Amino acid sequence: MEDQTGRPRRAHLADEHRLPPSPRGTSEWNQIEHRWCSRISMNWRGRPLTSHEVIATTTPDWL
């Protein structure tokens, strides 16, 4: 929920308790997750995941 100024409630709670509004490195997590998921989608484009064997045998070793 937002207050009259448009700030989310968690931002006010963070101010009260002298905490940052988000955990450190949150933006980094999103970028890494995006890169990881984009690799998977590039490799699986047009190929349905039909079984665990298909996933296990066609993923690269680094995954």
VENGITA-V9003 format. One record per backbone hydrogen bond with DSSP energy under -0.5 kcal/mol. NH is the residue of the N-H (numbers start at 1). CO is the residue of the C=O. Records with the same first field share a line. If there is no record, write none. Layout:
NH = CO ; CO
This chain:
3 = 7
6 = 3
9 = 1
11 = 8
12 = 8
13 = 9
14 = 10
15 = 11
16 = 12
17 = 13
18 = 15
19 = 14
26 = 23
29 = 25
30 = 26
31 = 27
32 = 28
33 = 29
34 = 30
35 = 31
36 = 32
37 = 33
38 = 34
39 = 35
40 = 36
41 = 37
42 = 38
43 = 39
44 = 40
45 = 41
47 = 44
48 = 46
50 = 48
55 = 51
56 = 52
57 = 53
58 = 54
59 = 55
63 = 60
